[in-house]
Amino acid sequence: MSIRRQKVAKEIQRDLAVVLNKIAPRILPNELITLVDVEVSPDLGLAKIYLGFMNSKDKEKSLATVELHNKEIRRSFASGAGKGMRKVPEFRFYIDTSMDHAERIDKLLNNLK
């Protein structure tokens, strides 16, 4: 990934986390959303956003709820931090499974003791 793409991804990650912290309690009460990673396409027109969900019984349903509010999230991002960007990229949300893998490995290691 180019340096420019990395900088844009980190900026989106930092500023989108603030937007999600404001919107998430309203759309997903009693759940914690963590923004794990952002990947940006070479033309900067698409941002793949990987989210982690804690206290969620159904992560797919939580992701669908976030996707349902995609326009609102993107609009909030654009009106705030995204003003400095020439074009706000399209957001695509994905479930990050790295936390699940870490928990599984931790359980396996604890069973060995």
Backbone as a printed PyTorch tensor [residue, N CA C, xyz], in Angstrom:
tensor([[[  0.8530,  -1.1740,   0.0000],
         [  0.0000,   0.0000,   0.0000],
         [  0.8990,   1.2380,   0.0000]],

        [[  0.5390,   2.2280,  -0.7890],
         [  1.3410,   3.4410,  -0.8840],
         [  1.2300,   4.2570,   0.4000]],

        [[  2.1680,   5.1380,   0.5840],
         [  2.1900,   5.9760,   1.7780],
         [  0.9440,   6.8590,   1.8270]],

        [[  0.5500,   7.3740,   0.6820],
         [ -0.6450,   8.2230,   0.6340],
         [ -1.8820,   7.4540,   1.0820]],

        [[ -2.0480,   6.2460,   0.5640],
         [ -3.2000,   5.4190,   0.9560],
         [ -3.1670,   5.1140,   2.4430]],

        [[ -1.9880,   4.8470,   2.9840],
         [ -1.8600,   4.5700,   4.4110],
         [ -2.2690,   5.7850,   5.2480]],

        [[ -1.8220,   6.9660,   4.8240],
         [ -2.1710,   8.1880,   5.5620],
         [ -3.6750,   8.4540,   5.5200]],

        [[ -4.2760,   8.2790,   4.3530],
         [ -5.7130,   8.4980,   4.2220],
         [ -6.4760,   7.4760,   5.0730]],

        [[ -6.0350,   6.2190,   5.0550],
         [ -6.6930,   5.1700,   5.8460],
         [ -6.6250,   5.4810,   7.3330]],

        [[ -5.4700,   5.9210,   7.8130],
         [ -5.3170,   6.2480,   9.2390],
         [ -6.1640,   7.4600,   9.6220]],

        [[ -6.2470,   8.4360,   8.7180],
         [ -7.0770,   9.6090,   8.9850],
         [ -8.5490,   9.2200,   9.0590]],

        [[ -8.9830,   8.3880,   8.1230],
         [-10.3750,   7.9150,   8.1480],
         [-10.6300,   7.1280,   9.4240]],

        [[ -9.7010,   6.2470,   9.7930],
         [ -9.8850,   5.4290,  10.9940],
         [-10.0180,   6.3030,  12.2340]],

        [[ -9.1520,   7.2970,  12.3610],
         [ -9.1750,   8.1660,  13.5420],
         [-10.4740,   8.9640,  13.6040]],

        [[-10.8660,   9.5720,  12.4840],
         [-12.0280,  10.4520,  12.4890],
         [-13.3510,   9.6880,  12.4660]],

        [[-13.3740,   8.5440,  11.8210],
         [-14.5940,   7.7440,  11.7830],
         [-14.8880,   7.1190,  13.1520]],

        [[-13.8510,   6.8500,  13.9170],
         [-14.0510,   6.3120,  15.2710],
         [-14.8590,   7.2980,  16.1150]],

        [[-14.5920,   8.5790,  15.9570],
         [-15.3340,   9.6080,  16.6920],
         [-16.8030,   9.6040,  16.2660]],

        [[-17.0360,   9.5000,  14.9620],
         [-18.4080,   9.4750,  14.4410],
         [-19.1490,   8.2430,  14.9530]],

        [[-18.4930,   7.0920,  14.9140],
         [-19.1360,   5.8570,  15.3910],
         [-19.4360,   5.9160,  16.8820]],

        [[-18.5610,   6.5560,  17.6620],
         [-18.8090,   6.6900,  19.1000],
         [-20.0540,   7.5110,  19.3850]],

        [[-20.3690,   8.4530,  18.5050],
         [-21.5700,   9.2660,  18.6980],
         [-22.8280,   8.5380,  18.2350]],

        [[-22.7300,   7.8110,  17.1290],
         [-23.9100,   7.1960,  16.5210],
         [-24.2160,   5.8170,  17.1040]],

        [[-23.1950,   5.0560,  17.4510],
         [-23.3740,   3.6590,  17.8750],
         [-24.3170,   3.4650,  19.0670]],

        [[-24.2400,   4.2730,  20.1270],
         [-25.1600,   4.0260,  21.2530],
         [-26.6360,   4.1360,  20.8730]],

        [[-26.9260,   4.9280,  19.8610],
         [-28.3110,   5.0940,  19.4290],
         [-28.7730,   3.9400,  18.5520]],

        [[-27.9010,   3.4610,  17.6530],
         [-28.3350,   2.4150,  16.7220],
         [-28.1140,   1.0070,  17.2670]],

        [[-27.1200,   0.8470,  18.1400],
         [-26.8420,  -0.4610,  18.7540],
         [-26.6370,  -0.2840,  20.2630]],

        [[-27.7240,  -0.0930,  21.0050],
         [-27.5780,   0.0870,  22.4470],
         [-27.0220,  -1.1880,  23.1030]],

        [[-26.2570,  -1.0180,  24.1350],
         [-25.6520,  -2.1100,  24.9080],
         [-24.6090,  -2.9040,  24.1310]],

        [[-24.1410,  -2.3690,  23.0140],
         [-23.0670,  -3.0140,  22.2550],
         [-21.9180,  -2.0260,  22.1090]],

        [[-20.7340,  -2.5790,  22.0220],
         [-19.5450,  -1.7600,  21.8310],
         [-18.9760,  -2.0600,  20.4530]],

        [[-18.8110,  -1.0230,  19.6510],
         [-18.2370,  -1.1750,  18.3190],
         [-16.8140,  -0.6470,  18.3540]],

        [[-15.8800,  -1.4550,  17.8800],
         [-14.5070,  -1.0000,  17.7550],
         [-14.1260,  -0.9770,  16.2800]],

        [[-13.4980,   0.0920,  15.8800],
         [-13.0320,   0.2230,  14.5100],
         [-11.6140,  -0.3340,  14.4850]],

        [[-11.4540,  -1.5130,  13.9070],
         [-10.1980,  -2.2460,  13.9740],
         [ -9.2230,  -1.8180,  12.8890]],

        [[ -9.7000,  -1.6960,  11.6510],
         [ -8.7930,  -1.3870,  10.5520],
         [ -9.5670,  -0.7340,   9.4090]],

        [[ -8.8410,   0.0320,   8.6050],
         [ -9.4010,   0.6430,   7.4070],
         [ -8.4270,   0.4010,   6.2640]],

        [[ -8.9580,  -0.0570,   5.1430],
         [ -8.1750,  -0.2100,   3.9210],
         [ -8.8180,   0.6580,   2.8550]],

        [[ -7.9860,   1.3730,   2.0960],
         [ -8.4840,   2.2880,   1.0770],
         [ -8.0610,   1.7760,  -0.2960]],

        [[ -8.9690,   1.8620,  -1.2650],
         [ -8.6660,   1.4300,  -2.6290],
         [ -7.6410,   2.3840,  -3.2570]],

        [[ -6.9500,   1.9490,  -4.3080],
         [ -5.9280,   2.8030,  -4.9440],
         [ -6.4530,   4.1610,  -5.4300]],

        [[ -7.7220,   4.2160,  -5.8580],
         [ -8.2700,   5.4970,  -6.3180],
         [ -8.8990,   6.3100,  -5.1910]],

        [[ -8.8040,   5.8220,  -3.9560],
         [ -9.3360,   6.4700,  -2.7510],
         [-10.8520,   6.6300,  -2.7900]],

        [[-11.5200,   5.8650,  -3.6190],
         [-12.9670,   5.9620,  -3.7440],
         [-13.7300,   4.9920,  -2.8710]],

        [[-13.0370,   4.0260,  -2.2760],
         [-13.6790,   3.0100,  -1.4500],
         [-12.8460,   2.7590,  -0.2060]],

        [[-13.5110,   2.7370,   0.9310],
         [-12.8470,   2.4210,   2.1890],
         [-13.4900,   1.1710,   2.7750]],

        [[-12.6800,   0.1220,   2.9570],
         [-13.1470,  -1.0930,   3.6240],
         [-12.8790,  -0.9050,   5.1070]],

        [[-13.9470,  -0.9660,   5.8890],
         [-13.8590,  -0.6820,   7.3140],
         [-14.1770,  -1.9620,   8.0790]],

        [[-13.2250,  -2.3940,   8.8920],
         [-13.3670,  -3.6250,   9.6670],
         [-13.7550,  -3.2650,  11.0920]],

        [[-14.9010,  -3.7970,  11.5180],
         [-15.4540,  -3.4840,  12.8240],
         [-15.4500,  -4.7110,  13.7300]],

        [[-15.2300,  -4.4790,  14.9940],
         [-15.3590,  -5.5210,  16.0060],
         [-16.5770,  -5.2060,  16.8680]],

        [[-17.3510,  -6.2090,  17.1980],
         [-18.5660,  -6.0250,  17.9950],
         [-18.4270,  -6.7860,  19.3030]],

        [[-18.5800,  -6.0910,  20.4070],
         [-18.5550,  -6.7330,  21.7230],
         [-19.9610,  -6.6420,  22.3180]],

        [[-20.3020,  -7.6210,  23.1190],
         [-21.6330,  -7.7430,  23.7270],
         [-22.7170,  -7.9240,  22.6690]],

        [[-22.3570,  -8.4820,  21.5520],
         [-23.3190,  -8.7010,  20.4800],
         [-23.6680, -10.1850,  20.4100]],

        [[-24.9550, -10.4590,  20.4150],
         [-25.3890, -11.8520,  20.2980],
         [-25.3110, -12.3250,  18.8490]],

        [[-25.5370, -11.4060,  17.9170],
         [-25.5110, -11.7350,  16.4960],
         [-24.7260, -10.6460,  15.7530]],

        [[-23.4770, -10.9410,  15.4450],
         [-22.6030,  -9.9550,  14.8110],
         [-23.0770,  -9.6030,  13.4080]],

        [[-23.6400, -10.5760,  12.7040],
         [-24.1530, -10.3130,  11.3570],
         [-25.3020,  -9.3020,  11.4090]],

        [[-26.1630,  -9.4340,  12.4030],
         [-27.2810,  -8.5070,  12.5570],
         [-26.7680,  -7.1150,  12.9260]],

        [[-25.7550,  -7.0640,  13.7730],
         [-25.1580,  -5.7820,  14.1420],
         [-24.5320,  -5.1030,  12.9300]],

        [[-23.8460,  -5.8930,  12.1070],
         [-23.2410,  -5.3520,  10.8910],
         [-24.3230,  -4.8340,   9.9380]],

        [[-25.4210,  -5.5700,   9.8350],
         [-26.5260,  -5.1380,   8.9770],
         [-27.1210,  -3.8150,   9.4750]],

        [[-27.1870,  -3.6410,  10.7820],
         [-27.6850,  -2.3870,  11.3520],
         [-26.7500,  -1.2370,  11.0120]],

        [[-25.4480,  -1.4680,  11.1080],
         [-24.4800,  -0.4310,  10.7540],
         [-24.6010,  -0.0980,   9.2680]],

        [[-24.7310,  -1.1120,   8.4300],
         [-24.8910,  -0.8960,   6.9910],
         [-26.1620,  -0.1020,   6.6820]],

        [[-27.2090,  -0.3520,   7.4580],
         [-28.4610,   0.3650,   7.2760],
         [-28.2730,   1.8640,   7.5110]],

        [[-27.3670,   2.2080,   8.4120],
         [-27.0890,   3.6120,   8.7440],
         [-25.8360,   4.1330,   8.0350]],

        [[-25.4130,   3.4660,   6.9770],
         [-24.1960,   3.8230,   6.2490],
         [-24.2360,   5.2660,   5.7450]],

        [[-25.3400,   5.6800,   5.1530],
         [-25.4400,   7.0400,   4.6240],
         [-25.3210,   8.0800,   5.7360]],

        [[-25.9610,   7.8060,   6.8570],
         [-25.8960,   8.7330,   7.9930],
         [-24.4670,   8.8220,   8.5280]],

        [[-23.7920,   7.6860,   8.6230],
         [-22.4100,   7.6620,   9.1140],
         [-21.5020,   8.4250,   8.1600]],

        [[-21.6590,   8.1850,   6.8770],
         [-20.8340,   8.8520,   5.8660],
         [-21.0970,  10.3560,   5.8500]],

        [[-22.3690,  10.7460,   5.9900],
         [-22.7260,  12.1650,   6.0230],
         [-22.1200,  12.8550,   7.2460]],

        [[-22.1820,  12.1940,   8.4010],
         [-21.5870,  12.7590,   9.6160],
         [-20.0770,  12.8860,   9.4730]],

        [[-19.4700,  11.8860,   8.8730],
         [-18.0260,  11.9350,   8.6400],
         [-17.6820,  13.0870,   7.6940]],

        [[-18.4430,  13.2320,   6.6210],
         [-18.1720,  14.2690,   5.6180],
         [-18.3600,  15.6740,   6.1780]],

        [[-19.3460,  15.8520,   7.0470],
         [-19.6050,  17.1850,   7.5920],
         [-18.5770,  17.5720,   8.6470]],

        [[-17.9140,  16.6030,   9.2090],
         [-16.9070,  16.9000,  10.2250],
         [-15.5070,  16.8010,   9.6720]],

        [[-14.8870,  15.6970,   9.9210],
         [-13.4890,  15.4960,   9.5550],
         [-13.2770,  15.3640,   8.0630]],

        [[-14.2660,  14.8890,   7.3550],
         [-14.1120,  14.6590,   5.9270],
         [-14.0850,  15.9240,   5.0830]],

        [[-14.2810,  17.0840,   5.7090],
         [-14.2690,  18.3330,   4.9560],
         [-12.9300,  18.5750,   4.2700]],

        [[-11.8700,  18.0810,   4.8540],
         [-10.5500,  18.2700,   4.2750],
         [-10.2700,  17.3550,   3.0960]],

        [[-11.1450,  16.4180,   2.8500],
         [-10.9510,  15.4770,   1.7520],
         [-11.6680,  15.9880,   0.5080]],

        [[-11.0460,  15.7990,  -0.6280],
         [-11.6430,  16.2300,  -1.8850],
         [-12.9270,  15.4540,  -2.1490]],

        [[-12.8650,  14.1500,  -1.9420],
         [-14.0350,  13.2890,  -2.1340],
         [-14.0560,  12.2770,  -0.9960]],

        [[-15.1840,  12.1800,  -0.3200],
         [-15.3280,  11.2070,   0.7660],
         [-15.5640,   9.8460,   0.1350]],

        [[-14.7530,   8.8460,   0.5130],
         [-14.9110,   7.5330,  -0.1050],
         [-16.2090,   6.8450,   0.3240]],

        [[-16.6110,   5.8800,  -0.4720],
         [-17.7260,   5.0240,  -0.1230],
         [-17.2720,   4.1330,   1.0280]],

        [[-18.1510,   3.8680,   1.9790],
         [-17.8040,   3.0030,   3.1050],
         [-18.4250,   1.6280,   2.9030]],

        [[-17.6140,   0.5910,   3.0850],
         [-18.1030,  -0.7900,   3.1190],
         [-17.6450,  -1.3670,   4.4460]],

        [[-18.5850,  -1.8990,   5.1980],
         [-18.2960,  -2.4100,   6.5300],
         [-18.1690,  -3.9300,   6.5130]],

        [[-17.2140,  -4.4290,   7.2810],
         [-16.9540,  -5.8660,   7.4050],
         [-16.7380,  -6.1940,   8.8760]],

        [[-17.0140,  -7.4440,   9.2220],
         [-16.7580,  -7.9110,  10.5870],
         [-15.3020,  -8.3290,  10.6890]],

        [[-14.6240,  -7.8260,  11.7070],
         [-13.2430,  -8.2250,  11.9510],
         [-13.2640,  -9.4600,  12.8420]],

        [[-12.6010, -10.5080,  12.3970],
         [-12.6160, -11.7710,  13.1400],
         [-11.3390, -12.0030,  13.9420]],

        [[-10.4330, -11.0410,  13.9460],
         [ -9.1640, -11.2470,  14.6570],
         [ -9.3870, -11.4110,  16.1630]],

        [[-10.3850, -10.7140,  16.7300],
         [-10.6470, -10.8570,  18.1680],
         [-11.1750, -12.2530,  18.4750]],

        [[-11.9930, -12.8070,  17.5990],
         [-12.5040, -14.1630,  17.7940],
         [-11.3700, -15.1790,  17.7600]],

        [[-10.4390, -14.9930,  16.8100],
         [ -9.2850, -15.8930,  16.7210],
         [ -8.4150, -15.7970,  17.9680]],

        [[ -8.2250, -14.5910,  18.4700],
         [ -7.4140, -14.4010,  19.6750],
         [ -8.0590, -15.0790,  20.8790]],

        [[ -9.3680, -14.9520,  21.0120],
         [-10.0780, -15.5980,  22.1210],
         [ -9.9600, -17.1180,  22.0270]],

        [[-10.0980, -17.6420,  20.8140],
         [-10.0050, -19.0920,  20.6150],
         [ -8.6170, -19.6040,  20.9710]],

        [[ -7.5890, -18.8950,  20.5490],
         [ -6.2180, -19.2840,  20.8750],
         [ -5.9910, -19.1960,  22.3760]],

        [[ -6.5140, -18.1630,  23.0090],
         [ -6.3720, -18.0020,  24.4550],
         [ -7.0300, -19.1670,  25.1990]],

        [[ -8.2140, -19.5840,  24.7590],
         [ -8.8990, -20.7140,  25.3940],
         [ -8.0940, -22.0060,  25.2150]],

        [[ -7.5530, -22.1850,  24.0170],
         [ -6.7440, -23.3870,  23.7660],
         [ -5.4980, -23.4100,  24.6530]],

        [[ -4.8750, -22.2620,  24.8060],
         [ -3.6700, -22.1940,  25.6500],
         [ -4.0140, -22.4320,  27.1180]],

        [[ -5.1650, -21.9150,  27.5470],
         [ -5.5920, -22.1280,  28.9410],
         [ -5.9300, -23.5930,  29.2070]],

        [[ -6.4360, -24.3040,  28.1960],
         [ -6.7560, -25.7250,  28.3530],
         [ -5.5070, -26.5820,  28.4710]],

        [[ -4.3880, -26.0920,  27.9440],
         [ -3.1200, -26.8530,  28.0300],
         [ -2.5290, -26.8170,  29.4270]],

        [[ -2.8680, -25.8060,  30.1840],
         [ -2.2920, -25.6610,  31.5430],
         [ -2.8470, -26.6640,  32.5050]]])
